């Protein structure tokens, strides 16, 4: 491959929403969980050191899904970052019913809010818990087939809901999959013939927070 480790590392940095906004880019943020949504709204109103150069945000109050509808999301009371569509009921979780919208539709609507259109969406960061990872990508086929050139995403096969189908969806749309250094992965390209083996390795290792980068070269 012609893509160096420096390229994929730089991509991961740019896929950080804070870095992206600080560089003046426009961002569509998707957040379904009500408490996290309130926190995100409040953080967007904080003063910025270089406000003139700060980017714009359009906030979508929905869960990224394959089809339009509603879903139930569970939030861990001890870990605000652990909100999962399809979580099983247990003590310590609070549940809410929220709108579910395909990413293609979310991007179309909110790009307009930012004075643009779907053709200008160039990067996606998918950081969701297992229950909605696959459905999020299934609902983004227009984005993947069209303007998007980079997808940074968490891939945790040991977490129920993640599936090797995520990798194949990206490959079918012309993306090359790159791993990062650490644990069961190397920082290199993984070919479709290696997806099953990579998934088995990560599941066996029980590795969390595993970020892959998909590039359309």
N, C-alpha and C positions, 0 to 999 in steps of 0.2 A: 504494500500500500504506500501511497505518497503522503499519507497523513502522519505527522510525527507526534510523539508524546506531548510536545509543547503545544501543538494545536489542540489536542483534546483537553489538556489541562486549562488552557486559556478559555475554551468553550465552557468548562464547568464554572470558571470564575464569572464569565459573562452571564451564565444562566442563573446566578444569584440575583433575585429581584432587586435587592438594595443596590448592588453594583450597577445593574441595568438602569435603574432610575437615576442614580447619581451621574450617569453618563448622558442623561437627557433623552433616553428612549421612551417610547410610549408602551405601557404595560396594561394588559387585561388580567386582572387578578380574579381567581375563582375560589370562593369560600362558601361552603354550605352551612357550617355549624354555627348556630346563633351567637354563642359566647365568643368564639374566635372571630366572628364577623364584626362584633362590636369592638373588639380589641384592635382589629385591623383598621377599622374606620378611625378610631382614635389616633392610631399611630400615623395615619396619613395626614392628620392635622397638626402634627408636631412641627416646630420650626426647623428649617433645613439650613445648613451652613452656607450653601451656595444656591439659594432658592431660584435664581434666574436660570440656572443650568439644569435644575431638577426636572425629571421627566413627568409625564402625565399618567394618571391611573384611572381606569374604568373598572369598577368593582361589580362583579357578577355574583348575585346572591343565589347560588344554585350548586347542586352536585353535578359534576361532569358524568354523563351517563350515555348509554347506547341509544336510548329512546326517551322521548318526552314523557314525563309523568311525575311521580313522587317516590321518595325512598325514605327509609328510617335510618338515622345516623346516631351512633352511640358515642358519647364523649366520656373519656376517663377523667374522673374528678381529681386524680392526683397527677395527671399529665395532660395538659391542654393540647399538646401536639398529637395525642393519640385519639383521633376521632375517626371512626370507621363505619362506612356504610355496610350493613349486613352483620354488624357485631352481634354476638349472642348475648342475651340478657344475663346479667350477673351483678352482684353488689358492687358498687363503686362506679357504675356507668349511668349517665343520664341520657335519655333518648329524646330525639326531636324528629318530626316529620318535615322534610324539606323538598323543595322543587328539584326535579331532575331534568337536565337539559343536555342534549348532545353538544360537544365542544364546537362542532361546525356551526351550530346555531348561535352559541354564545359568542364566538369570534366574529360572526357576521354582524350581530347586533352591536357589540361593544366597540368594534373597529369604527363603526359609524359614529358612535359617541365621541370617539377620539379624532373625528374628522378624516377618517380613512376608509379602507374597505379590506375585504378578506385577502386580497392579493398582496398586501403589505405585511402580513403576519409571517415573520421569517424564523422565529424560534419558539419552541415550547419547552416548558419545564413541568414535568409531571411528578409531583411529590404527594402521593395519596397512599392511604393504608390499603391493605390487600383486597378488601371487599369491592373496591371500585377501580382498581388499576386497569384491568382488562376492558371493562365497559367504557372507561374514559377513552381509550385508544380506538375502540370500535366505533365510537361516536365522533371520531375526528378524521374520517376517511377523506373528506374533501380537502382538509388542511394538509394531510399527509401526501395526497396526490398532487397538490398544487404548490402553494408558495413556501411552505415550511422547509427549511434546509437543515435544521438542527433540532434534535429532541434530547433533552437531558432528563433521565428518569430513574427513579428508584426501582430496583428489581430484587425482590426478596422471596425466592421460591419457598423458603421455609414458612412463610406467612400465608395462610389460606387465602386464596383469591388471586394470587400471582400465578401466571401460567406462561409456559414457553410460547404460547400463541402470541403474546405481546411482541416477542422478538420476530416471529414470522410475519406479523402484520407490518412491522416496520420494514423488514427485508422485502416484502412484496411491493412496497411503495418506493423501492429504490434506495433505501438507507443501508449504510454499512454500520455494524455494531462494534463499538470499542469498549473494552474494559478499562479498569484503573488498577493501580498498584495496590497490593495488600490482600491478605487472606487467600481465598481460593482463586483469585484472578490475576492476570497479567495485564499490563497496559499495552494492549495490541488489538488488532482487529480479530473478531470472531466470525467465522463464516457460518452460513446456515447449517452446514453439515455438523457443526460443533455446538449448536444451540442446546440440544438435548443433554450433551455431556456437561456443558457449562451449568445448565440448570440443576442437574443432579449434584454437581460439585457444591454449588452454593446452598442447595437444600441440605446436603449432608453436613456442611460446615455450620449451618444455622446462622449465617452471617447477616447482620442487620445493617441498614444504611448503605447498601451497595448501590452505587450510582454508575449507570452506564450512559454512554453518549452515542446517539445515532446521527450520522452525518450523511446527507445526500450530496455526494461528490460530483 
